[in-house]
Amino acid sequence: MVLLIILRDYYAAVTHTFDFSSQMPSKFASMFSMSWFGLGLNDPQGQGSDSYTNHWNVGPLSSCVSGTNPSICSTDYTSSPQRQISSKYRPLLGIYSSSGKDTESASRIDLMLSTIRSSCNTGARLDAWCIQLESIQLSSKYVQNPSMNIEIPYQTFLSFHRRAQAANLQNVIIPGYDSTWLYSFSTYFGLGKCDNSDVNNSRSICLNITIADFIDIVNMAYSYTSSTYFVNSKPVLFIYTSSGGNFLTLSEWTQIFSAVRQKANRDFYTVSTSNLFQEFDAVAPWINYDAWSMTNSTLPLYNRTIQWMNLMYSQLFISVNNYPGRAILGGLTPGFDDYTQGWGACTTRTIPRDTILLQAQFDYFKKQNINRMFLFTWDDYQEGSIFEPDIVNGTWALVTFRQLVGKYFGEEDNSLDEQKLISQWTKYPQIRNCTTIQPSSNLDEFHSLLSKSKSIVVLTGAGVSAESGVPTFRGEGGLWRKYQATDLATPQAFHKNPSLVWEFYHYRRELVQTKHPNPAHYALVEAEKRFKSEGKHFCLITQNVDGLHHRAGSENLLEMHGNLFYVRCTNEKCQKIEENHDSPICDALKDKGAPNPDTKSAEIPVEKLPRCKHCSSLLRPHIVWFGEALWPDVLEKIENEQEKCDLFIV
């Protein structure tokens, strides 16, 4: 039995003001997720908290993909096992239920919420989390034995609020809604086609359910006052929209929002994925594969991505000028990988999952002054997640992503909190991906895995050099004079006061030259030698800039953030990069750079600062500063190492 709310009597009208652009925080990042996949009682890796949903089956059109049975681990289409599903690729790379019905499910929600900013995690980069709903009216709130495709997202939404409140996370949950879902699958629920084709397919049936859904969503948002994300005392609603076919028209959106505001007697802001500025407060474009297919495939990935972004956003920049108070938000994706019987029609559709793709999107947003974004990166149906704890390099992908977001917003790199996140990810208790990746503290298991591995990658951070006495300049007490690293390690700081920045780096260079590699550095050198002697591949990736790994003897080494003892010419026509261990690096910096808070700046004339030997231009440390992208050649090497390794040690 479906409960329909027919709206006839309205309360006094709520007047909506389109002022979202001025009221929204200047910097904002929210993850977007869909929790569609249930795990059944007979799951091969332990009983699930829900039943299997038919989202495992996209809908058979041909025999290009084998039949669906998510309780079976299959190797039909990949080199590593995955659930037997109607897709050549994983539609969801980490197939956990997020309904919150059991400890495992609740733990997974906690894991995702750990990426949101809090007083306990200054390294987190997200401001909010958006959970997509299909319908409230067709959920267990009103219906007995509802479809699991509706019920799991509904229970997930409630559980995210409960877990956020338990963690004392405030202003973090955004309700999402797929406005196309009901109009695509209405016949499955005995509602007809909702297309007014005859008396049995009345459009008003679906319209009234949509209106009632939004009334419920708005009222629920206000009921979860502490955990709901509010702007200007109004909840923000994210709505997946599409045009054409049987989907909602602009005039219907006008009718829906007017009815909801009057019946609920409450106001709200709305974000659309389509160019619907007339009725919505903001637009965050969805992943547009058609636009990608229109780009020049011969271009380098970075350039092709910029071309793609122009195709998706150029018209929005024209349209938004006609609608004061509206905003353009970034819609960010890590890529797209689809080969399905149904929606994909047995056609390979791919946007490379590559850090360069992410970096190009960030650079485009920076150029267009887009500092508020939704990140379509988690649990999407065909796109899939790359950040799950049971995915090879999933943790590394998440850390890289967090660093990109942090650099984009000019925030301090926080390796300690990143290590905390890595620990949470690697210790997540349940793996359900048909893989052999099982977090464990069993040393015998680790030794066995190590002995079988042919390609090993190790990632190190500030912790490995702490034992050598190298300061991190992070956290409480991590100041140089009165400055934090984020005050000095930026292009803007160098442009404004190159003397002060060079004092800081001169101090660091002189200090590190008095330090020595510790047993951890040497252990990694010995490991590399041993693996090489066994015919194995080994690579060491470090976030550190102190050069101690190199001094210890590591050979296949990638210093992703640069090295204190390399300098780069600032002249664009020169840009020479050279190793430099001079002490002092120039006469004017001799005995300068004392870290005491009362030390006065040296105010060295720019012409006396380190100069290029080739063109006499000003030199800068060859370091990736806050707000700068990782160098493309280094990124490419790191990604190649990730792809070919079978053991990644953090």
C-alpha positions in Angstrom: 0.0 0.0 0.0 1.5 3.3 -1.1 0.6 6.4 0.9 0.1 9.4 -1.4 -0.2 13.0 -0.1 -2.6 15.0 -2.3 -2.0 18.7 -1.6 -5.0 21.0 -1.7 -4.7 23.3 1.3 -1.5 25.4 1.7 -0.2 27.3 4.6 0.8 31.0 4.2 3.4 31.2 1.4 7.1 31.1 2.3 9.0 33.6 0.3 12.3 32.3 -1.1 15.2 34.6 -1.6 17.8 33.7 -4.1 20.9 34.7 -2.1 22.8 31.4 -1.9 25.9 32.8 -3.6 26.4 35.4 -0.9 25.4 33.2 2.0 27.4 30.0 1.2 30.8 29.8 2.8 33.6 30.9 0.4 35.3 27.5 0.6 33.3 24.3 0.7 33.8 20.6 -0.2 31.2 17.8 0.2 31.4 14.2 -0.7 28.4 12.7 -2.5 27.4 9.0 -2.1 24.8 6.6 -3.2 24.2 3.6 -0.9 22.4 1.2 -3.2 24.0 -2.2 -2.6 22.7 -4.6 0.0 24.4 -7.7 1.3 22.4 -10.8 1.8 22.2 -13.4 4.5 24.2 -15.9 2.4 27.1 -13.6 1.6 30.3 -15.8 1.1 32.2 -13.4 3.5 29.7 -13.4 6.3 26.0 -12.6 6.8 25.1 -9.1 5.6 22.7 -6.7 7.4 20.4 -6.3 4.4 19.3 -8.4 1.4 20.8 -8.3 -2.0 19.3 -5.5 -4.1 18.7 -5.7 -7.8 21.1 -2.9 -8.4 23.6 -5.7 -8.8 21.9 -6.3 -12.2 21.9 -3.3 -14.5 19.4 -5.1 -16.8 20.3 -7.8 -19.3 20.3 -6.7 -23.0 22.7 -9.3 -24.3 25.2 -11.9 -23.3 28.2 -9.5 -23.1 28.3 -9.9 -19.3 27.5 -13.1 -17.4 24.5 -13.5 -15.1 24.3 -11.8 -11.8 24.9 -13.6 -8.5 26.6 -11.3 -6.0 27.1 -14.1 -3.6 29.7 -15.7 -5.9 33.2 -14.4 -6.3 34.1 -14.4 -10.0 37.2 -13.7 -12.1 35.4 -13.4 -15.4 36.3 -9.9 -16.2 39.2 -8.9 -14.1 42.5 -10.3 -12.9 41.4 -10.1 -9.3 38.2 -11.6 -8.0 35.0 -9.5 -7.8 31.3 -10.1 -7.2 29.6 -11.7 -10.1 27.6 -8.7 -11.4 26.1 -7.5 -14.6 29.1 -5.3 -15.3 32.5 -5.9 -16.7 33.9 -3.6 -14.0 33.0 -3.2 -10.3 30.0 -0.9 -10.1 30.9 -0.4 -6.5 34.4 -1.2 -5.5 33.8 -1.7 -1.8 30.4 -3.4 -1.5 29.4 -2.7 2.0 25.9 -2.0 3.2 25.7 1.4 4.8 22.3 1.0 6.4 23.8 1.1 9.9 21.8 -2.0 10.9 24.8 -3.8 12.4 28.3 -3.0 13.8 30.1 -3.5 10.5 27.7 -1.1 8.7 27.9 1.5 11.4 31.7 1.2 11.4 31.8 1.9 7.7 29.7 5.1 8.2 32.2 6.1 10.9 35.0 5.5 8.5 33.5 7.8 5.9 32.6 10.5 8.4 36.3 10.5 9.6 37.1 12.4 6.4 35.0 15.4 7.6 36.7 18.3 9.4 36.6 18.2 13.2 38.5 19.6 16.2 40.1 16.1 16.5 41.2 15.9 12.8 42.7 19.1 11.4 43.9 17.1 8.4 40.4 16.3 7.2 39.4 18.2 4.1 35.6 17.7 3.7 33.0 20.0 5.2 29.9 17.8 4.6 28.7 14.5 3.3 25.7 14.2 1.0 23.6 11.0 1.0 21.2 10.3 -1.9 17.6 9.2 -1.2 15.3 7.6 -3.8 12.0 8.2 -1.9 10.7 8.6 1.6 7.0 8.0 0.7 7.9 4.5 -0.6 10.2 3.6 2.3 9.4 1.8 5.5 8.3 5.2 7.0 5.0 4.6 5.2 5.1 1.2 3.4 5.4 -2.3 4.7 8.0 -4.5 3.0 9.5 -1.7 0.9 11.9 -2.2 -2.0 15.4 -2.6 -0.7 16.5 -0.2 -3.4 14.6 2.5 -1.6 15.0 1.3 2.0 18.8 1.0 2.1 19.3 4.7 1.1 16.7 5.8 3.5 18.2 3.8 6.4 21.6 5.1 5.4 20.4 8.7 5.6 19.1 8.1 9.1 22.2 6.3 10.2 24.6 9.0 8.9 22.7 11.5 11.0 22.9 9.2 14.1 26.6 8.4 13.7 27.4 12.1 13.0 25.6 13.1 16.2 27.3 10.4 18.2 30.7 11.8 16.9 29.6 15.3 17.8 29.9 16.4 14.2 27.8 19.4 13.6 26.4 20.9 10.3 27.7 18.1 8.1 24.9 16.0 6.5 23.3 17.1 3.2 20.2 15.3 2.0 20.4 14.2 -1.6 17.6 13.2 -3.9 17.5 11.5 -7.3 14.6 13.2 -9.1 14.8 10.9 -12.1 14.4 7.6 -10.2 10.7 7.6 -9.6 9.9 8.6 -13.2 12.2 5.8 -14.5 10.8 3.0 -12.4 7.3 4.0 -11.4 5.7 1.0 -13.2 7.6 -1.4 -10.9 5.6 0.0 -8.0 2.2 -0.1 -9.6 2.1 3.7 -10.2 1.8 3.5 -14.0 4.1 5.4 -16.3 3.3 8.8 -14.9 3.4 10.2 -18.4 -0.3 11.1 -18.8 -0.5 8.7 -21.8 -3.9 7.5 -20.5 -6.1 7.5 -17.3 -3.9 4.7 -15.9 -0.7 6.6 -16.2 -1.5 9.9 -14.5 1.5 12.3 -14.1 0.0 13.7 -10.9 0.6 10.4 -9.0 4.4 10.7 -9.3 4.3 14.5 -8.8 2.4 14.2 -5.5 4.9 11.5 -4.3 7.8 13.9 -5.3 6.2 16.8 -3.4 5.6 14.6 -0.4 9.1 13.3 -0.5 10.5 16.8 -0.4 8.3 17.8 2.5 9.6 14.8 4.4 13.2 15.6 3.5 12.8 19.2 4.6 11.1 18.3 7.8 13.7 15.7 8.6 16.5 18.2 7.9 15.1 20.5 10.4 14.5 17.7 12.9 18.2 16.8 12.8 19.2 20.4 13.7 22.7 19.7 14.9 23.9 17.3 12.1 22.1 18.8 9.1 24.2 21.2 7.0 22.6 24.6 7.2 23.4 27.8 5.3 21.8 31.0 6.5 19.6 28.9 8.8 18.3 26.9 5.9 19.1 23.3 4.9 20.8 22.6 1.6 19.3 20.0 -0.7 21.3 18.4 -3.4 19.1 17.1 -6.3 20.2 14.9 -9.2 18.3 16.2 -12.2 18.1 15.4 -15.9 16.0 16.8 -18.7 14.0 15.3 -21.5 12.0 12.1 -21.7 9.7 11.5 -18.8 11.8 13.6 -16.3 10.6 16.7 -14.5 10.2 20.0 -16.5 11.1 23.4 -15.3 7.4 24.3 -14.8 7.0 21.2 -12.7 10.0 22.2 -10.5 8.3 25.5 -9.9 5.1 23.7 -8.8 7.0 21.3 -6.6 9.1 23.8 -4.7 6.2 26.2 -4.3 4.0 23.4 -2.8 6.8 22.1 -0.5 7.6 25.6 0.9 3.9 26.3 1.6 3.0 22.9 3.0 6.2 22.6 5.1 6.1 26.3 5.9 9.9 26.2 5.8 12.5 27.4 3.4 15.6 25.6 1.9 18.3 26.0 -0.7 18.6 23.6 -3.7 21.5 22.5 -5.8 20.9 20.9 -9.2 23.1 18.9 -11.5 21.6 20.5 -14.6 21.4 24.1 -15.9 18.2 25.0 -14.0 19.1 28.3 -12.5 15.6 29.6 -12.8 14.3 27.5 -10.0 17.5 26.2 -8.2 20.0 28.2 -6.1 23.1 26.5 -7.5 24.3 24.1 -10.1 27.0 21.4 -9.7 27.4 19.7 -13.1 27.2 15.9 -13.1 29.8 13.7 -14.8 29.1 14.2 -18.5 30.4 11.3 -20.5 28.8 12.7 -23.7 30.9 15.8 -23.3 34.0 13.7 -22.7 33.4 11.8 -26.0 33.4 15.2 -27.8 36.9 16.1 -26.7 40.1 15.6 -28.7 41.3 12.1 -27.7 44.8 12.9 -29.1 45.4 15.6 -26.5 47.4 14.9 -23.3 45.1 13.9 -20.5 45.5 17.2 -18.7 44.7 19.3 -21.8 41.8 17.0 -22.7 40.3 17.4 -19.2 40.5 21.2 -19.5 38.7 21.0 -22.8 36.1 18.7 -21.2 35.5 21.2 -18.3 35.1 24.0 -20.8 32.4 22.0 -22.6 30.5 21.4 -19.3 30.9 24.8 -17.7 31.0 27.5 -20.5 27.2 27.7 -20.9 26.8 27.8 -17.1 28.9 30.9 -16.9 26.7 32.6 -19.4 23.4 31.5 -17.8 24.3 32.4 -14.2 24.6 36.0 -15.2 20.9 36.1 -15.8 20.0 34.8 -12.3 21.3 37.0 -9.4 22.2 35.2 -6.2 22.8 31.8 -7.9 26.1 30.0 -7.8 28.1 27.6 -9.9 29.7 24.8 -7.8 32.3 22.4 -8.9 31.3 18.8 -9.7 34.5 16.7 -9.3 35.1 13.1 -10.5 38.0 10.8 -10.2 37.0 9.1 -13.5 34.5 6.8 -15.1 34.7 3.1 -15.9 31.6 1.3 -17.3 30.8 -1.7 -19.3 27.3 -2.9 -18.5 24.5 -4.9 -20.1 21.9 -2.3 -19.4 22.7 1.4 -19.2 26.1 0.9 -20.9 24.6 -1.3 -23.6 27.8 -3.4 -23.7 29.9 -0.4 -24.7 33.1 0.5 -23.0 32.8 4.0 -21.6 35.9 5.3 -19.8 37.3 8.5 -18.4 40.8 7.7 -17.1 41.0 7.3 -13.3 44.2 9.3 -13.0 45.5 11.9 -10.6 46.2 14.2 -13.6 42.4 14.1 -14.3 41.8 15.3 -10.7 44.5 17.9 -10.9 43.3 19.4 -14.1 39.8 19.8 -12.7 41.2 21.5 -9.6 43.2 23.8 -11.8 40.2 24.6 -13.9 38.2 25.5 -10.8 41.0 27.6 -9.5 41.1 29.6 -12.8 37.4 30.1 -12.7 37.3 31.0 -9.0 35.2 28.0 -8.1 35.9 27.3 -4.4 32.8 25.3 -3.5 32.4 21.8 -4.8 30.7 18.4 -4.6 32.9 15.4 -5.1 31.2 12.6 -7.0 33.7 10.0 -5.9 32.1 7.5 -3.6 29.7 4.6 -4.1 28.3 5.7 -7.4 26.6 3.1 -9.5 28.7 2.8 -12.6 31.6 5.1 -11.7 32.5 3.3 -8.6 34.7 4.3 -5.7 38.5 4.2 -5.7 38.8 5.1 -2.0 37.7 1.9 -0.3 39.8 0.2 2.4 39.8 -3.1 0.5 40.9 -1.8 -2.9 44.5 -2.0 -3.9 45.9 1.4 -3.3 42.5 2.7 -2.1 44.0 4.2 1.0 46.7 5.9 -1.0 44.1 7.3 -3.4 42.2 8.8 -0.5 45.3 10.4 1.0 46.3 11.8 -2.4 42.8 13.2 -2.9 42.9 14.8 0.6 46.2 16.4 -0.2 44.9 17.8 -3.5 41.9 19.3 -1.7 44.1 20.7 1.0 46.5 22.3 -1.5 43.6 23.7 -3.4 42.3 25.5 -0.3 45.9 26.5 0.7 45.6 24.4 3.9 48.5 23.0 5.9 49.6 19.5 5.1 49.0 17.4 8.1 50.9 14.1 7.9 50.0 13.1 11.5 46.3 13.1 10.8 46.8 11.4 7.5 48.7 8.6 9.3 45.7 8.4 11.7 43.4 8.1 8.7 45.6 5.5 7.1 45.5 3.5 10.3 41.7 3.7 10.4 41.5 2.5 6.8 44.0 -0.4 7.1 42.4 -1.6 10.4 38.9 -1.6 9.1 37.6 -5.0 10.3 35.6 -6.5 7.4 36.7 -7.0 3.8 33.9 -7.9 1.3 35.5 -7.5 -2.1 36.4 -11.1 -2.9 40.0 -10.0 -2.6 42.8 -11.4 -0.4 43.5 -8.0 1.1 42.7 -8.6 4.8 43.9 -6.0 7.4 45.8 -8.0 10.0 48.5 -7.6 12.7 49.6 -11.2 12.1 53.4 -11.0 11.3 53.4 -14.5 9.8 50.7 -13.4 7.3 52.7 -10.3 6.5 55.9 -12.3 5.9 54.0 -14.7 3.7 52.5 -11.9 1.7 55.9 -10.2 1.4 57.6 -13.4 0.2 55.0 -13.8 -2.6 55.1 -10.2 -3.8 57.0 -9.4 -6.9 56.6 -5.6 -6.8 56.8 -3.7 -3.5 56.1 0.0 -2.9 56.7 1.8 0.4 55.3 5.2 1.4 57.0 7.2 4.2 56.1 10.5 5.9 57.4 12.8 8.5 57.4 10.1 11.2 60.3 8.2 9.7 62.6 11.3 10.1 61.3 12.3 13.5 63.7 9.8 15.0 66.6 11.7 13.4 65.5 14.9 15.1 64.0 16.6 12.0 61.1 18.9 13.1 57.9 18.8 11.2 56.8 22.4 11.8 53.3 21.1 12.2 50.8 21.2 15.1 51.2 22.9 18.5 54.7 24.1 19.0 55.6 23.6 15.4 56.3 27.2 14.6 59.3 28.9 13.1 59.5 32.2 14.9 55.8 33.2 14.9 55.0 31.6 11.6 53.4 28.3 10.6 54.6 26.4 7.5 51.5 27.5 5.7 52.5 31.1 6.2 55.8 30.7 4.4 55.6 27.6 2.1 53.4 29.2 -0.6 54.1 31.0 -3.9 52.3 34.1 -2.5 54.6 34.3 0.5 57.7 34.0 -1.7 56.4 36.7 -4.1 55.6 39.0 -1.2 58.8 38.4 0.9 61.4 36.2 -0.7 63.9 37.1 2.0 61.8 35.8 4.8 61.0 32.5 2.9 64.6 32.0 2.1 65.5 32.5 5.8 63.1 29.8 6.7 64.5 27.3 4.2 68.1 28.3 4.9 67.4 27.4 8.6 65.9 24.1 7.5 68.8 23.2 5.2 71.4 24.0 7.8 69.5 22.0 10.5 69.0 18.9 8.3 72.7 18.9 7.4 73.4 18.3 11.1 71.0 15.3 11.1 71.7 11.7 10.0 69.6 8.8 8.7 68.2 6.6 11.4 67.8 2.8 11.5 64.4 3.1 9.7 66.1 4.7 6.7 68.8 2.1 6.6 66.3 -0.7 7.0 64.6 0.4 3.8 67.9 0.5 2.0 68.6 -3.1 3.1 65.1 -4.1 2.0 65.7 -2.6 -1.4 69.0 -4.5 -1.8 67.4 -7.8 -0.7 64.4 -7.5 -3.0 66.7 -6.6 -6.0 68.8 -9.7 -5.2 65.6 -11.8 -5.3 64.6 -10.3 -8.7 61.8 -8.2 -7.2 60.9 -4.6 -7.9 61.1 -2.1 -5.1 60.2 1.6 -5.0 60.3 4.0 -2.1 57.9 7.0 -2.2 58.4 9.7 0.4 56.6 12.9 1.4 59.7 14.1 3.1 62.0 16.8 1.7 64.9 16.3 4.0 66.9 14.0 1.6 67.7 11.5 4.4 66.5 8.5 2.4 68.9 9.5 -0.4 71.8 9.9 2.1 71.0 6.5 3.6 71.4 4.9 0.2 67.9 4.4 -1.2 68.1 4.2 -5.0 64.7 3.8 -6.6 63.3 6.8 -4.7 60.5 9.2 -5.5 60.5 12.5 -3.5 56.9 13.6 -4.2 57.2 17.0 -2.5 60.8 17.8 -3.6 64.0 18.1 -1.8 65.5 20.9 0.4 68.8 20.5 -1.4 67.5 21.2 -4.9 66.9 24.7 -6.2 64.9 25.9 -9.2 65.3 29.1 -11.3 62.2 31.3 -11.2 62.8 32.6 -14.7 60.2 30.9 -16.9 62.7 30.8 -19.8 65.3 29.1 -17.7 63.7 27.0 -14.9 66.9 25.1 -14.3 66.8 22.6 -11.5 70.0 21.8 -9.7 71.3 20.0 -6.6 72.8 22.4 -4.1 74.4 21.6 -0.8 76.2 24.9 -0.3 76.4 26.1 3.3 75.4 28.8 3.4 73.5 28.8 0.1 74.5 32.5 -0.3 76.7 34.9 1.7 73.8 37.1 2.7 72.1 34.2 4.5 75.1 33.2 6.6 74.0 33.0 10.3 70.5 34.0 9.4 67.2 32.1 9.9 67.3 31.7 13.8 63.9 30.3 14.8 63.5 32.3 18.0 60.2 34.3 18.0 61.9 37.5 18.9 64.3 37.3 16.0 63.9 40.1 13.5 63.7 39.4 9.8 66.9 40.0 7.9 65.2 41.9 5.1 67.9 40.8 2.6 67.7 42.6 -0.8 66.4 40.3 -3.5 69.5 40.7 -5.6 71.6 39.2 -2.7 69.4 36.1 -2.3 70.4 32.8 -4.1 70.8 33.4 -7.8 70.7 31.1 -10.8 74.2 30.2 -12.2 72.9 30.2 -15.7 70.8 33.4 -16.0 71.3 35.2 -12.6 67.6 35.1 -11.9 66.2 34.5 -8.4 66.3 30.9 -7.2 63.6 29.2 -5.1 63.6 25.9 -3.2 62.6 23.0 -5.4 59.7 22.1 -3.1 55.9 21.6 -3.8 54.4 24.5 -1.9 50.9 24.8 -0.5 48.6 25.7 -3.4 50.8 24.1 -6.0 50.2 20.8 -7.8 52.5 17.9 -7.7 54.8 17.8 -10.7 53.2 15.8 -13.6 56.3 13.7 -14.2 56.5 12.7 -10.5 52.8 12.0 -10.5 53.1 9.8 -13.5 55.9 7.8 -11.9 53.9 7.3 -8.7 50.8 6.2 -10.5 52.9 3.7 -12.6 54.3 2.3 -9.4 50.9 2.0 -7.9 49.5 0.2 -10.9 52.2 -2.5 -11.1 52.8 -3.1 -7.4 51.2 -6.1 -5.6 52.2 -4.9 -2.2 51.9 -1.3 -0.9 53.3 -0.6 2.5 52.4 2.6 4.4 
